């Protein structure tokens, strides 16, 4: 009787069979939440006139959330709700007046890190019509912070 061909194949080593190694982990998924063009009327500026009259400010935000359960659960509660982020940023930008965009961006970054589960935040504030006597499209300031700093 001829040997069974399947028995012969069972004796061969499979170079791709890594039984001794741990189960392969699923790839890590890093989540970034980005808000672009949040337009608010604010009262920030160096001059008293800027702070009194006010002007439009455009805010761009990025929150590095890292791994979050929403990639699996599809639940807003398992991630950072960008609607709530926008509301919080609007409150910070409109509740008081800062002379510099640097201070405003710092206040927003600190609050976002304190209120949301983000590893890093990036905040950019742009004045589309800055009060300077030269023709420019806009001026902006960016702040980047990591949690725990």
N, C-alpha and C positions, 0 to 999 in steps of 0.2 A: 504494500500500500504506500502510495506517495505521501510525503509529508504535506500537511495543510499549509497553504501559502500564508494565511493569516498568522500562524504560529511563527513562521520565519520573520514576518514583519514585526512581531512583538519583541523579538530579540534585538532589533536595531535601535540604536540610541537616536532620539529626536533632539537635534541641536537646539531647538526652540522651546523644549520642555524644561522649565526651570522649577521643578517641584520643590527643590530644596530652598528656593528663595521665597521671601514673603510675597503675599498677594500684591499684585501691582496696584498702587494707589491711583485713584482717579486724579486727573490733572487739577492743580490748584487754580481757582478762579478768583482774580482780583477785580473788585468792583469800584468803578469811579463814577460819581454822580456829578454832572456838570450842568450849570445854569448859565445861559448866555443872554445878555441884553436885558436884564431886569432894569427897567426904566422907572426912576423915582424922582419926584420933585423934592429937593432938599435945601438946606440952608447952611452949607459948608463953604468956607473960604477964608482967606487971610484978611480981606477987607470987611469992614462993618457993613458996607453995602451988599456984598455977596451974602453975608449971613442974614441980613434983613430981607432983601428982595428974594433971594433964593434962585435956584437954577436946576435944570434937569441934570441928573447924574445917571450914568449907565454902569451897572454892576455885573461882573462876570464872576462866577464861583465854581470851584472844583473841590469836591470832597473825596479823598481816597478812603474808601470804606474797608478795603481789604476783602477778606472772605465774608460773605453774609449768607444767611440761610435762605433768603428770598430767591436765590438762583435755583433752589430745589422746591421750596414751599409755595412760591408765587404769592406770598403774603406781604403786603405793604408794611405790616408790623415787624417784619424780619429784615428791614432795610432802613435807610434814611429817606423819609418822605420829603421829596423836593418841594412840595407845596408848602409844608410847614417851614422848611428852610427859607423859602422866599418871604413868608410872612415874618419870620424872626429877623431877617436882614432888613426888611422894610421898617420894622419897629426900631431897630438900632439906628438906622440911617436917618430916621425922621424924628426920633424922640429928643435929640439934642443936637447942638451945632458944634462942629470941630473946625479949627482953622486949617488943618492940613488933611489931605487925603490919606497920608501915611497913618495918622492917628485913627481916622475913621476905619480904614482897612484893618488896622490892628485890633480895634474894638470888635469888629465883625468876626475876624478870625478867632479871637479869644472866645467869643460867645458860641461860635459854631463848634469849636473843639470841646467846650464845656457842656453843651446841650445835646450833642449828637455823637454817635459811636463812629467817629472818623479818626483815622490814623494821621492824616495830614489834611490841611486845607490851604487853598489858594484863593485869594480875593483880589480882584482888579476893579478899581474905580476909575471911570473915565468921565471927564468933563468935555462934552461935545462942543461947547461954546465957551472956552475959557476966557476970562477977562484980561487978555493981554493985548498989547497994541501991534501984534504981528499976525499975519495970516497963518493959522495952523488949523488942521482938521480937528484935532482933539489933543488933550493931555491926559495921561493916566498914571496911576501908581499901582504897583502890584506888591502884595505881601504873601509870603508862604510861611506856614508854621507846621510843626509836627506836634502831636500829642505829647504831653509831658515836658514841654520846653517852656 
